[in-house]
Amino acid sequence: MSDARVGRTLADSNSAQPRDPRPAEGAPNVVAIVLDDLGFAQLGCFGSDLATPAIDRLAAGGLRFNGFHVTALCSPTRAALLTGCNHHAVGMGFLTDIPMGFPGYDGRIPPSAASLARVLRGAGYATFAVGKWHLAPRWEQTAAGPFERWPLGLGFEHFYGFLAGDTNQWTPELVRGNEFVSPPRTPEQGYHLTEDLVDEAIRGLVNLRHAAPKKPFFLYFAPGAVHAPHQVPKPWIERYRGRFDQGWDEWRARTFARQLELGVVPKGTSLSARPPWVQAWDGLGRDERAVYARLMETFAGFLTHTDAQIGRLVAHLEREALLDDTLIVLLSDNGASAEGGPTGLVNEHSFMQNRADELARGAAALDEIGGFRAYNHYPWGWAWAGNAPFRLWKRYTWLGGVRTPLVVHWPSRVRARGELREQFCHAIDVFPTLLEAAGVERPAQVDGAAQRPLDGASLWRCIDDASAPAPRSTQYFEMLGSRAIYHQGWKATTDHVGPQLAAERELIPGSHDFEKDRWSVFRLDDDFAETRDLAEAEPERAAELERLWWREAERNQVLPLEGGGGGAGRGGGGGGGGGGRAQPGAAAGGRLPHSRRRTGAARLGLPHVGRAPPRGRAGLGGRAAALARRVLAARGARAPARARRGHRRCARRLDQRLRAVPLARARGRRAEPVRRPAARRIAARAGAGAPRAAPRRRSRPARARSRRPARGGGAGGARAAAALGDRRGRAARGPRPRVSGLRRLRAAVPVLGSHPPTGVGDRESRTARRPARARDGLPARVMGSD
């Protein structure tokens, strides 16, 4: 309400200008750096031998927390961080790409949980989001919007980055504000996403200083690193050549020794043993060791390159005399990722199909790993080592999935230098911590919506006093059916193995049925790494912790659970409607019969060819057409002139052309029969055979008659007879399993990132046709991943 008094004339009136919000005196700048898939043991300041000097410098000038916890997956952790609420309580129980019709899993942060950016903006802060977002449902990640759950809709004034769970570091799908844009350079011109993101962050801060020198800012910086694909310029990889030839067993043991020496792991901690599902390095063949070591060298180079870019950002703050008055928090959204499977991947998307790379493929692409034509991920042995001294990894609520590094740096306020804090804390505590530092109270209402209570608590007592009590005594965990509860120094964790990677279902011992889950009990005060199970010695405590978990689950919208025999499923559809039941009768290794499995399109969160797309979202035709243009152009063929996004007719034509293009030769298979003249011409231009003249248009009865075998001999009659015999044989064998054009294309192209090889396709047209993707994970009935 305005304070102005309005009379009949200007002389009878008193004016009053609206009051702009002003931050508190001495309010700091705030920078939140969220790394992706970084394990507890992968930073130098947490015991690693990987070079991270910029982050180590922040830790040396501030604090490290070794009892910091997250949610085990990226979208949920980011939602908890930005709202101060438990992730199920704000609808982010799983990946935002795969929302379901249940309150805890709809993938939409509600208005009742205003983001940190929105609250700080209302208090007079400038707000920037740079990097990965991954907080909008998949069908909203298109140029058509809606944009309420994009960064600008959730409180940020500026955004530059990508919306999905991961992207190609060389040719990313970029968004500025609410519009898709092209990268400023090509890979050949030296482009890399992390460098571009830091350039953009610095540019935004410079512009702010020119326009409003005294205005504080909140910068949410979330690079795609070190999430797969691990892509980085080759010199960064080469500096690690030979450094991992000793293997993950030896690397983990040496890292653990350094952790003890640094104190980030308490003395007396036992290093958890190598589980049987992780192969012993000494038992691998020479070629296996060479490929797996190279994949780790690439990851290490990617991390060190990321650290160097963070160093550039910090150096800019220092040059501008802003560093002393800037609060920096750095964390990882979950533990190290095992989505490379037992053998690692040259193309990370193979895991979407539950496929493992063949060793020969990795060996043949050894020089391409980390480059333009690879989408690589390391084997899970390195994820296990990177989470030392803990068990398991991302997607599980064991400490390997939920305990990650936290670094806090604020020279003018944090007097401690290089100290360690051991209190139990969680990502939900970052929100109130930053608000308290900024001197901002969370309003009761934001944009007319009453705000739900915060679940987090400020960490400032712990920051100021190493002996202060932890901000909470109880915290639940749940991800894909894996459950845990922390209470007064005790932690109980189930052995549940949900519908995740098929290799995990086959190899990791545990329960697949919630009724048969076993709760292990650990006293974390004297068992830092969850190595001594006290469930048999403490049966009453185990039962008490299990009851407490169910109470917390009901309070925070965790139910229904998914992933156990007969449990409620999360595999429901996109916008709402119901989640399905968990799939019974899965084949060994978690794979369903083909009639019960999702096709490649559904695994990517896209509708099948021919299905009408949901409102506000493009169909598969456009995505398949874009992919086809690249492949056909690479083979010397030409894309259909009338290929239009979302047209089912285009998708059908594409399917016919995919059958004609001789990509099947790369797999040692014979291409399927071609029935359309246009497809025959494309196949001829691509080298499948001699061109054939297109027949003149005929009436439908004549075309039907032309399919019969010719009476005479000759090549034409032989081809027709063979085609008829092939159709009769298929009829006898039953219907052919339906495979989408997108899946056939991915199967045919050995290495394909989010963009084509250099020089193939049109960059501007690709940008204009950006599709929605669920690349960071899979529908929960198939697999859980970020």
FIDOTOR-366186 format. One line per 4 residues: number of its first residue (from 1); for each residue x, y, z of C-alpha. Coordinates in Angstrom, 1 decimal. Layout:
BEGIN
NUM> X,Y,Z  ... $
***
This chain:
BEGIN
1> 0.0,0.0,0.0  1.3,3.4,-1.0  2.0,6.1,1.7  1.0,8.9,-0.7 $
5> -2.0,11.1,0.1  -4.1,12.0,-2.9  -6.2,15.1,-2.8  -8.2,17.0,-5.4 $
9> -5.3,19.1,-6.4  -1.5,18.7,-6.3  -1.4,21.3,-3.5  -3.7,19.1,-1.4 $
13> -1.7,15.9,-2.0  1.5,14.4,-0.6  3.6,12.1,-2.9  5.5,9.0,-1.7 $
17> 7.7,6.9,-3.9  7.5,3.1,-3.5  10.2,1.8,-1.4  12.6,-0.7,-3.0 $
21> 13.8,-3.5,-0.8  17.2,-2.9,0.7  19.5,-5.5,2.1  20.8,-5.3,5.6 $
25> 23.9,-3.2,6.3  26.9,-5.3,5.6  25.0,-8.1,3.9  27.4,-10.4,2.1 $
29> 27.5,-11.6,-1.4  26.6,-15.3,-1.6  28.0,-17.9,-4.0  26.6,-21.4,-3.9 $
33> 28.7,-23.8,-6.0  27.0,-27.2,-6.6  29.2,-29.9,-8.1  27.6,-33.0,-9.7 $
37> 28.3,-36.6,-8.8  31.4,-35.8,-6.8  32.4,-38.4,-4.2  33.5,-37.8,-0.6 $
41> 37.1,-38.7,-1.4  37.6,-36.9,-4.7  38.7,-33.5,-3.6  42.3,-32.8,-2.5 $
45> 41.1,-31.3,0.8  39.2,-34.5,1.5  42.1,-36.9,0.9  42.3,-37.2,-2.9 $
49> 45.5,-37.0,-5.0  43.5,-35.4,-7.8  44.6,-31.8,-8.2  41.9,-29.3,-6.9 $
53> 44.0,-26.4,-5.7  41.3,-23.7,-6.0  38.9,-25.7,-3.8  41.6,-26.7,-1.5 $
57> 42.4,-23.0,-1.0  38.8,-22.2,-0.1  38.9,-25.1,2.5  42.2,-23.8,3.9 $
61> 40.7,-20.3,4.3  37.5,-21.6,5.8  35.8,-24.8,7.0  35.2,-28.3,5.9 $
65> 32.2,-30.4,7.1  32.7,-34.2,7.1  29.2,-34.9,8.4  27.3,-33.1,5.6 $
69> 24.5,-35.1,3.9  22.4,-34.9,0.7  19.5,-36.9,-0.8  21.5,-39.3,-3.1 $
73> 20.2,-37.8,-6.3  20.6,-34.4,-8.1  17.1,-32.9,-8.5  16.0,-33.8,-4.9 $
77> 19.2,-32.3,-3.4  18.9,-29.1,-5.4  15.3,-28.7,-4.4  16.2,-29.3,-0.7 $
81> 19.1,-26.8,-1.0  17.0,-24.0,-2.6  13.9,-24.4,-0.4  15.2,-25.5,3.0 $
85> 12.6,-28.3,3.0  12.9,-32.1,2.7  12.7,-33.1,-1.0  9.6,-35.2,-0.8 $
89> 7.8,-32.4,1.0  8.3,-30.1,-2.0  7.4,-32.8,-4.6  10.9,-33.8,-5.6 $
93> 11.1,-37.3,-4.4  12.8,-38.4,-7.6  14.1,-36.8,-10.8  12.1,-33.9,-12.0 $
97> 12.1,-35.5,-15.5  9.9,-38.3,-14.3  7.1,-36.8,-12.2  4.2,-38.9,-11.0 $
101> 0.7,-38.3,-9.7  1.6,-38.4,-6.0  2.3,-35.3,-3.8  5.9,-36.3,-3.0 $
105> 6.8,-37.1,-6.6  5.1,-34.5,-8.9  8.4,-32.8,-9.8  7.1,-29.3,-9.1 $
109> 8.3,-27.1,-6.3  5.1,-25.6,-4.8  4.5,-21.9,-4.3  4.4,-22.6,-0.5 $
113> 8.2,-23.3,-0.7  9.6,-20.1,-2.2  13.2,-20.5,-3.4  16.2,-19.0,-1.7 $
117> 16.6,-16.8,-4.8  13.1,-15.5,-4.5  13.5,-14.6,-0.8  16.8,-12.9,-1.4 $
121> 15.5,-11.0,-4.4  12.7,-9.7,-2.3  15.3,-8.5,0.2  17.2,-6.5,-2.4 $
125> 19.7,-9.0,-3.7  20.6,-9.5,-7.4  20.1,-13.2,-8.3  22.0,-15.2,-10.9 $
129> 21.7,-18.9,-11.8  24.5,-20.3,-14.0  24.8,-23.9,-15.1  22.6,-27.0,-14.5 $
133> 19.0,-26.5,-13.5  17.1,-29.8,-13.6  14.1,-28.6,-11.6  11.4,-28.5,-14.2 $
137> 9.3,-31.5,-15.5  10.5,-32.9,-18.7  7.7,-31.6,-20.9  8.3,-28.1,-19.6 $
141> 11.9,-28.1,-20.8  11.0,-26.8,-24.3  10.8,-23.4,-25.9  7.0,-23.5,-25.5 $
145> 7.3,-23.5,-21.7  5.5,-23.1,-19.3  8.3,-21.2,-17.6  7.0,-21.1,-14.0 $
149> 9.5,-23.7,-12.9  12.5,-22.4,-15.0  15.0,-20.3,-13.0  13.4,-17.0,-13.8 $
153> 10.1,-18.4,-12.6  11.5,-19.4,-9.3  13.2,-16.2,-8.3  16.3,-15.7,-10.3 $
157> 16.7,-12.6,-12.4  19.3,-14.0,-14.8  19.9,-17.6,-16.0  22.5,-19.1,-18.4 $
161> 22.9,-22.8,-18.5  21.0,-26.0,-19.4  17.7,-27.4,-18.1  18.3,-31.2,-18.2 $
165> 20.3,-33.5,-16.0  23.4,-33.5,-18.1  24.6,-32.2,-21.4  27.4,-32.4,-23.9 $
169> 30.3,-30.3,-22.7  31.3,-29.5,-26.3  27.9,-28.7,-27.8  25.5,-28.1,-25.0 $
173> 21.8,-27.3,-25.2  22.0,-23.8,-23.7  19.3,-21.4,-22.4  19.6,-17.7,-21.7 $
177> 16.7,-16.4,-19.6  13.7,-18.2,-21.2  15.2,-18.7,-24.7  17.4,-21.4,-26.2 $
181> 20.6,-20.1,-27.6  23.6,-21.5,-29.4  27.1,-21.7,-27.8  29.3,-18.7,-28.6 $
185> 32.0,-20.9,-30.3  32.4,-24.3,-31.7  34.6,-27.1,-30.1  37.2,-26.5,-32.9 $
189> 37.4,-22.9,-31.8  38.1,-24.0,-28.2  34.6,-24.0,-26.7  34.0,-25.9,-23.4 $
193> 30.9,-25.6,-21.4  32.4,-25.1,-17.9  34.7,-22.3,-19.2  31.7,-20.6,-20.9 $
197> 29.7,-20.8,-17.6  32.4,-19.1,-15.7  32.7,-16.4,-18.4  29.0,-15.8,-18.1 $
201> 29.1,-15.6,-14.3  31.9,-13.1,-14.4  30.2,-11.1,-17.1  27.0,-10.9,-15.0 $
205> 28.9,-9.7,-11.9  30.8,-7.1,-13.9  27.6,-5.7,-15.3  26.1,-5.6,-11.9 $
209> 29.1,-3.7,-10.5  28.8,-1.1,-13.2  25.1,-0.6,-12.7  24.8,-0.9,-8.9 $
213> 28.2,-1.2,-7.2  26.8,-1.6,-3.7  24.1,-4.2,-4.4  24.8,-7.6,-3.0 $
217> 24.3,-10.7,-5.2  23.4,-14.3,-4.9  25.2,-16.5,-7.5  24.0,-20.1,-7.9 $
221> 26.8,-21.7,-9.9  26.1,-25.4,-10.9  28.4,-26.6,-13.6  27.6,-29.9,-15.3 $
225> 30.9,-31.3,-13.9  31.7,-33.9,-12.9  28.6,-35.6,-14.1  29.1,-37.8,-17.2 $
229> 29.9,-37.3,-20.0  33.5,-36.7,-18.7  34.7,-34.4,-21.6  37.7,-32.1,-21.3 $
233> 40.5,-30.9,-23.6  43.1,-33.6,-24.0  46.0,-31.8,-22.2  44.0,-32.0,-19.0 $
237> 43.7,-35.7,-19.5  47.3,-36.3,-20.4  48.6,-34.8,-17.1  47.1,-37.9,-15.4 $
241> 48.5,-40.5,-17.9  49.6,-43.5,-16.0  48.5,-42.2,-12.6  45.8,-44.8,-12.1 $
245> 47.5,-47.9,-13.5  47.7,-49.3,-10.0  43.9,-49.6,-10.0  41.0,-48.7,-7.7 $
249> 41.9,-51.0,-4.8  45.3,-49.4,-4.4  44.1,-45.9,-5.0  41.3,-46.3,-2.5 $
253> 43.7,-47.6,0.2  46.1,-44.7,-0.4  43.3,-42.1,-0.3  42.0,-43.5,3.0 $
257> 45.5,-43.2,4.5  45.5,-39.5,3.5  42.0,-39.0,4.9  43.2,-40.3,8.2 $
261> 46.2,-38.0,8.1  44.1,-34.9,7.2  41.6,-35.8,9.9  38.6,-35.8,7.6 $
265> 38.1,-39.4,8.7  38.4,-39.9,12.4  41.1,-42.1,13.8  39.9,-45.6,14.5 $
269> 37.7,-45.7,11.4  37.7,-49.0,9.5  37.9,-48.9,5.7  34.9,-50.9,4.3 $
273> 36.0,-53.9,2.4  35.8,-54.2,-1.4  32.4,-55.8,-2.1  32.2,-58.9,-4.4 $
277> 30.4,-57.0,-7.1  33.4,-54.8,-7.7  36.1,-56.7,-9.5  39.6,-56.9,-8.0 $
281> 41.9,-54.9,-10.1  44.5,-57.6,-10.2  41.9,-60.0,-11.7  41.4,-57.8,-14.7 $
285> 43.0,-58.4,-18.1  45.6,-56.0,-19.6  43.1,-54.5,-22.0  40.5,-54.0,-19.3 $
289> 43.0,-52.2,-17.1  44.1,-50.0,-19.9  40.6,-48.9,-20.7  39.5,-48.5,-17.1 $
293> 42.6,-46.5,-16.2  42.0,-44.2,-19.2  38.4,-43.5,-18.2  39.6,-42.5,-14.8 $
297> 42.3,-40.3,-16.2  39.6,-38.5,-18.1  37.5,-38.0,-15.0  40.5,-36.7,-13.1 $
301> 41.3,-34.2,-15.9  37.7,-33.1,-16.0  37.7,-32.5,-12.2  40.9,-30.6,-12.3 $
305> 39.7,-28.5,-15.3  36.5,-27.7,-13.3  38.6,-26.7,-10.3  40.6,-24.3,-12.5 $
309> 37.4,-22.6,-13.7  36.2,-22.2,-10.1  39.6,-20.7,-9.4  39.0,-18.2,-12.2 $
313> 35.7,-17.2,-10.6  37.3,-16.8,-7.2  40.2,-14.8,-8.7  37.7,-12.4,-10.2 $
317> 36.1,-11.8,-6.8  39.5,-11.2,-5.3  40.5,-8.8,-8.1  37.3,-6.8,-7.5 $
321> 37.9,-6.7,-3.7  34.8,-8.8,-3.2  36.2,-12.0,-1.8  36.3,-11.0,1.8 $
325> 32.7,-10.0,1.8  31.5,-13.0,-0.1  30.1,-16.2,1.5  31.0,-19.2,-0.6 $
329> 29.5,-22.6,0.0  30.7,-25.6,-2.1  29.1,-29.0,-2.1  28.2,-32.0,-4.2 $
333> 24.6,-33.1,-4.9  25.2,-36.8,-4.3  28.0,-39.4,-4.0  30.1,-40.6,-7.0 $
337> 28.1,-42.1,-9.8  28.2,-45.8,-10.7  26.1,-45.4,-13.8  29.0,-46.5,-15.9 $
341> 28.3,-50.0,-14.7  31.0,-52.6,-14.1  32.9,-51.9,-17.3  32.5,-48.2,-17.9 $
345> 30.9,-46.7,-21.0  32.2,-44.9,-24.1  28.6,-43.8,-24.6  26.9,-43.0,-21.3 $
349> 23.4,-43.5,-22.8  24.1,-47.2,-23.1  23.0,-47.5,-19.5  19.6,-46.3,-20.4 $
353> 19.2,-49.6,-22.3  20.8,-51.6,-19.5  23.7,-52.4,-21.9  27.3,-52.7,-21.0 $
357> 30.0,-51.7,-23.4  32.2,-54.4,-25.0  35.8,-54.2,-24.1  36.8,-54.0,-27.8 $
361> 34.7,-50.9,-28.2  36.4,-49.2,-25.4  39.9,-50.2,-26.6  39.1,-49.0,-30.1 $
365> 38.0,-45.6,-28.8  40.8,-45.2,-26.3  42.1,-42.0,-28.0  38.6,-40.6,-28.4 $
369> 37.7,-40.9,-24.7  36.9,-37.4,-23.3  36.8,-35.9,-26.8  34.2,-34.7,-29.3 $
373> 33.0,-38.2,-30.3  32.7,-39.9,-26.9  30.1,-39.6,-24.1  32.1,-41.6,-21.6 $
377> 31.7,-42.6,-18.0  34.1,-44.6,-15.8  33.4,-48.1,-14.3  31.8,-48.4,-10.9 $
381> 35.0,-49.5,-9.3  36.2,-45.9,-9.5  32.9,-44.7,-8.0  33.4,-47.1,-5.1 $
385> 36.9,-45.8,-4.6  35.8,-42.2,-5.0  33.4,-42.6,-2.1  36.0,-43.9,0.3 $
389> 35.7,-45.0,3.1  31.9,-45.5,2.5  29.8,-48.2,0.9  27.9,-47.9,-2.3 $
393> 27.2,-44.8,-4.3  24.7,-42.4,-5.8  21.0,-43.5,-5.7  21.5,-45.4,-2.4 $
397> 21.0,-44.1,1.1  24.2,-45.7,2.4  26.8,-43.1,3.2  28.4,-43.5,-0.1 $
401> 25.3,-42.0,-1.7  24.3,-39.3,0.8  27.5,-38.0,2.5  29.5,-35.5,0.4 $
405> 32.0,-32.7,1.0  30.9,-29.3,2.2  33.3,-26.3,2.2  32.4,-22.9,3.7 $
409> 34.5,-19.8,3.1  33.8,-16.2,4.3  37.0,-14.4,5.3  35.4,-11.4,7.1 $
413> 33.0,-13.6,9.2  34.5,-17.1,9.5  37.5,-16.7,11.7  38.5,-20.4,11.7 $
417> 41.0,-21.3,9.0  41.3,-24.9,7.7  39.3,-26.4,10.6  36.9,-29.3,10.4 $
421> 33.3,-29.5,11.6  31.9,-33.0,12.4  28.3,-32.2,13.3  25.6,-34.0,11.4 $
425> 23.9,-31.7,8.9  22.0,-31.8,5.7  21.4,-29.9,2.4  18.2,-28.4,3.9 $
429> 20.4,-26.5,6.4  22.0,-24.4,3.7  18.9,-22.3,3.1  18.5,-21.0,6.7 $
433> 22.3,-20.7,7.0  22.5,-18.3,4.0  19.4,-16.4,5.1  20.9,-15.8,8.5 $
437> 24.2,-14.6,7.0  22.3,-12.2,4.8  20.2,-10.9,7.7  17.0,-11.8,6.0 $
441> 14.0,-13.3,7.6  11.9,-15.8,5.6  8.5,-14.1,5.0  5.3,-15.8,6.1 $
445> 3.9,-15.2,2.6  5.6,-14.9,-0.8  3.6,-13.8,-3.8  0.4,-14.4,-2.0 $
449> 1.3,-18.0,-1.0  1.6,-19.0,2.7  5.0,-20.6,3.3  5.3,-24.0,4.8 $
453> 7.7,-24.4,7.8  11.4,-24.9,7.1  12.8,-28.4,7.8  16.4,-27.1,7.9 $
457> 18.2,-25.2,10.6  21.1,-22.7,10.5  24.6,-24.0,10.8  26.1,-20.8,12.2 $
461> 26.4,-22.1,15.8  28.4,-25.0,14.4  30.5,-22.7,12.2  31.4,-20.5,15.2 $
465> 31.9,-23.3,17.7  33.3,-26.7,16.9  31.7,-28.1,20.0  28.2,-26.8,19.3 $
469> 25.4,-29.3,19.0  24.2,-30.5,15.5  21.3,-28.5,14.0  19.1,-31.6,14.3 $
473> 18.9,-35.0,15.8  16.7,-36.8,13.3  16.8,-37.0,9.5  15.2,-39.5,7.1 $
477> 16.5,-40.7,3.7  14.8,-42.4,0.8  15.7,-42.9,-2.8  14.3,-45.5,-5.2 $
481> 13.2,-47.6,-2.3  16.6,-47.4,-0.5  15.7,-46.1,3.0  17.7,-44.9,6.0 $
485> 17.1,-42.9,9.2  19.5,-41.0,11.4  18.5,-40.4,15.0  20.6,-39.2,17.9 $
489> 23.9,-40.6,16.6  22.5,-43.9,15.2  21.8,-44.7,11.6  19.6,-47.5,10.2 $
493> 19.8,-48.4,6.5  17.9,-51.0,4.5  19.5,-53.5,2.1  16.9,-52.7,-0.5 $
497> 18.1,-52.8,-4.1  15.5,-51.0,-6.2  14.7,-51.0,-9.9  17.9,-49.5,-10.9 $
501> 20.8,-50.8,-13.1  20.2,-54.4,-14.2  23.8,-55.2,-13.2  23.1,-53.9,-9.7 $
505> 20.0,-56.0,-9.3  21.9,-59.1,-10.4  25.2,-58.5,-8.5  24.4,-56.6,-5.3 $
509> 23.0,-58.8,-2.6  19.9,-57.4,-0.9  16.2,-57.3,-0.9  13.8,-56.5,-3.8 $
513> 10.7,-56.6,-1.5  9.9,-54.0,1.1  8.4,-56.7,3.3  11.7,-58.6,3.3 $
517> 14.1,-55.6,3.7  16.6,-55.9,6.5  17.6,-52.9,8.5  21.3,-52.6,9.5 $
521> 22.1,-50.4,12.5  25.3,-48.4,13.0  26.4,-46.0,15.7  28.0,-43.3,13.6 $
525> 29.7,-41.6,16.6  32.2,-44.5,16.7  31.6,-46.1,13.3  32.2,-43.3,10.8 $
529> 32.0,-45.6,7.7  29.1,-47.9,8.5  31.3,-51.0,8.9  29.9,-52.6,12.1 $
533> 26.3,-53.7,11.9  24.7,-53.8,15.4  21.2,-54.9,14.3  21.5,-58.3,15.9 $
537> 22.9,-56.8,19.1  20.4,-54.0,19.2  17.1,-55.5,17.9  14.9,-53.1,19.9 $
541> 16.8,-50.1,18.5  16.5,-51.4,15.0  12.7,-51.7,15.4  12.5,-48.3,17.0 $
545> 14.4,-46.7,14.1  12.2,-48.5,11.6  9.1,-47.1,13.2  10.6,-43.7,13.3 $
549> 11.3,-43.9,9.6  7.7,-44.7,8.8  6.5,-41.7,10.9  8.9,-39.4,9.1 $
553> 7.9,-40.9,5.7  4.2,-40.1,6.4  5.0,-36.6,7.6  7.1,-35.8,4.5 $
557> 5.0,-37.3,1.6  7.5,-40.1,1.0  4.7,-42.7,0.4  3.9,-44.6,-1.7 $
561> 7.2,-46.5,-2.0  8.3,-48.0,-5.3  10.7,-50.8,-6.1  9.6,-53.7,-4.0 $
565> 7.5,-56.6,-4.8  3.9,-55.5,-5.0  4.7,-52.0,-3.8  3.2,-48.9,-5.3 $
569> 5.0,-47.8,-8.4  6.4,-44.5,-9.5  6.2,-45.3,-13.1  3.1,-43.2,-13.6 $
573> 2.7,-40.9,-16.5  3.9,-37.5,-17.1  1.7,-34.7,-16.0  -0.4,-36.3,-13.3 $
577> -2.7,-39.1,-13.3  -1.7,-42.1,-11.3  1.6,-43.8,-10.8  1.5,-47.4,-11.7 $
581> 2.1,-50.4,-9.6  5.6,-51.9,-9.3  6.2,-54.3,-12.2  5.9,-57.9,-11.0 $
585> 7.5,-60.7,-12.9  10.6,-58.9,-13.9  13.2,-61.0,-15.6  16.5,-61.7,-14.0 $
589> 18.6,-58.6,-13.6  15.5,-56.4,-13.4  14.7,-56.5,-17.1  11.1,-56.9,-18.1 $
593> 9.7,-59.0,-20.9  9.6,-56.9,-24.1  5.9,-56.5,-23.9  6.3,-55.0,-20.4 $
597> 9.4,-52.9,-21.1  9.5,-49.4,-22.3  10.9,-48.7,-25.7  13.9,-46.4,-26.2 $
601> 11.6,-43.4,-26.5  9.8,-44.0,-23.2  13.1,-44.6,-21.5  14.1,-41.1,-22.5 $
605> 10.8,-39.7,-21.3  9.5,-39.2,-24.9  6.2,-40.5,-26.4  6.4,-43.4,-28.8 $
609> 6.3,-42.6,-32.5  2.7,-42.0,-33.5  1.4,-41.1,-30.1  0.0,-37.6,-29.7 $
613> 2.3,-35.6,-27.5  1.1,-34.1,-24.2  -0.1,-30.5,-24.3  2.7,-28.0,-24.5 $
617> 5.3,-30.6,-25.6  6.8,-31.6,-28.9  6.4,-35.2,-30.1  9.1,-37.6,-31.0 $
621> 9.0,-36.8,-34.7  11.1,-33.6,-34.3  13.7,-35.3,-32.1  14.0,-38.3,-34.4 $
625> 14.1,-36.1,-37.4  16.9,-34.0,-36.0  18.9,-37.1,-35.2  18.2,-38.5,-38.7 $
629> 19.4,-35.4,-40.4  22.8,-35.8,-38.7  23.2,-39.5,-39.5  21.9,-39.2,-43.0 $
633> 24.1,-36.2,-43.7  27.1,-38.0,-42.3  26.4,-40.9,-44.6  26.1,-38.6,-47.6 $
637> 22.3,-38.9,-47.8  19.8,-36.1,-47.5  17.2,-35.5,-44.9  13.5,-35.4,-46.0 $
641> 12.6,-31.9,-47.1  9.3,-32.0,-45.3  10.6,-33.3,-42.0  8.8,-31.2,-39.4 $
645> 8.9,-31.4,-35.6  6.1,-33.2,-34.0  4.5,-34.6,-37.2  3.7,-38.2,-37.0 $
649> 3.9,-38.5,-40.8  7.4,-37.3,-40.6  8.2,-39.9,-37.9  6.8,-42.6,-40.2 $
653> 8.9,-41.4,-43.1  11.9,-41.3,-40.9  11.3,-44.8,-39.8  11.3,-46.0,-43.4 $
657> 14.5,-44.1,-44.1  16.3,-45.5,-41.1  15.6,-49.0,-42.4  17.1,-48.0,-45.7 $
661> 20.3,-46.4,-44.4  23.0,-49.0,-44.3  24.1,-48.3,-40.7  23.3,-51.9,-39.8 $
665> 26.5,-52.8,-41.5  28.4,-51.4,-38.5  26.7,-54.1,-36.5  27.4,-56.8,-39.0 $
669> 23.7,-57.2,-39.9  21.8,-57.0,-43.1  19.6,-54.0,-43.6  15.8,-54.7,-43.6 $
673> 13.9,-54.7,-46.9  13.0,-51.3,-48.2  9.5,-50.8,-49.5  9.4,-47.1,-50.5 $
677> 11.0,-45.6,-53.6  12.2,-42.6,-51.7  13.9,-44.7,-49.1  15.5,-46.8,-51.8 $
681> 17.0,-43.6,-53.3  18.4,-42.6,-49.9  19.9,-46.0,-49.4  21.5,-45.8,-52.8 $
685> 23.1,-42.4,-52.1  24.3,-43.7,-48.8  26.0,-46.6,-50.5  23.6,-49.5,-49.8 $
689> 23.4,-50.4,-53.5  22.8,-49.3,-57.0  20.2,-46.5,-57.4  16.8,-47.7,-58.6 $
693> 14.5,-45.6,-60.7  11.4,-44.5,-58.8  8.3,-46.1,-60.3  5.5,-43.9,-61.4 $
697> 2.6,-43.4,-59.1  0.0,-46.2,-59.3  -3.4,-46.8,-57.9  -3.7,-48.6,-54.6 $
701> -4.8,-51.9,-56.2  -1.9,-51.8,-58.7  0.5,-51.1,-55.9  -0.9,-54.1,-53.9 $
705> -0.5,-56.3,-57.0  3.1,-55.2,-57.4  4.1,-56.7,-54.2  3.4,-60.3,-55.5 $
709> 6.5,-62.3,-56.7  7.2,-61.9,-60.4  6.4,-64.9,-62.5  9.6,-64.7,-64.5 $
713> 13.1,-65.0,-63.3  15.6,-62.2,-63.0  16.8,-60.0,-60.2  13.5,-58.3,-59.8 $
717> 11.6,-61.5,-59.3  14.2,-62.9,-56.9  14.0,-59.7,-54.8  10.2,-59.8,-54.7 $
721> 10.2,-63.5,-53.8  12.7,-63.0,-51.1  10.7,-60.1,-49.7  7.5,-62.2,-49.7 $
725> 9.3,-65.1,-48.0  10.7,-62.8,-45.4  7.2,-61.5,-44.6  5.7,-65.0,-44.4 $
729> 8.6,-66.1,-42.1  7.9,-63.2,-39.8  4.2,-64.0,-39.8  5.0,-67.5,-38.7 $
733> 7.3,-66.3,-36.0  4.7,-63.8,-34.7  4.7,-60.1,-34.6  8.0,-58.3,-34.5 $
737> 8.6,-56.3,-31.3  7.9,-52.7,-31.9  11.1,-50.6,-31.7  11.0,-46.9,-32.0 $
741> 12.9,-45.0,-34.7  14.9,-43.2,-32.0  15.9,-46.5,-30.4  16.9,-48.0,-33.8 $
745> 19.0,-45.0,-34.5  20.8,-45.1,-31.2  21.5,-48.8,-31.7  22.9,-48.1,-35.1 $
749> 25.2,-45.3,-34.2  28.0,-46.5,-31.8  28.9,-43.1,-30.3  26.5,-40.2,-30.3 $
753> 26.4,-37.4,-27.9  23.7,-34.8,-27.5  24.8,-33.1,-30.7  26.2,-34.4,-34.0 $
757> 29.9,-34.7,-35.0  31.5,-31.5,-36.0  30.2,-30.1,-39.3  27.0,-32.2,-39.4 $
761> 23.7,-30.5,-39.1  22.8,-26.9,-38.6  23.6,-25.4,-35.2  20.8,-22.7,-35.3 $
765> 18.2,-25.2,-36.4  19.2,-27.6,-33.7  18.9,-24.9,-31.1  15.4,-23.9,-32.3 $
769> 14.3,-27.5,-32.1  15.5,-28.4,-28.6  13.5,-31.3,-27.3  12.6,-32.3,-23.8 $
773> 14.8,-35.0,-22.4  15.0,-37.2,-19.3  18.7,-37.8,-19.9  19.6,-37.6,-16.2 $
777> 17.7,-40.7,-15.4  15.1,-43.2,-16.4  11.6,-44.0,-15.5  11.7,-45.6,-12.0 $
781> 10.2,-48.9,-13.2  13.2,-49.3,-15.4  16.1,-47.7,-13.6  16.9,-44.9,-11.3 $
785> 19.6,-42.5,-12.2  20.5,-38.9,-12.4 $
***
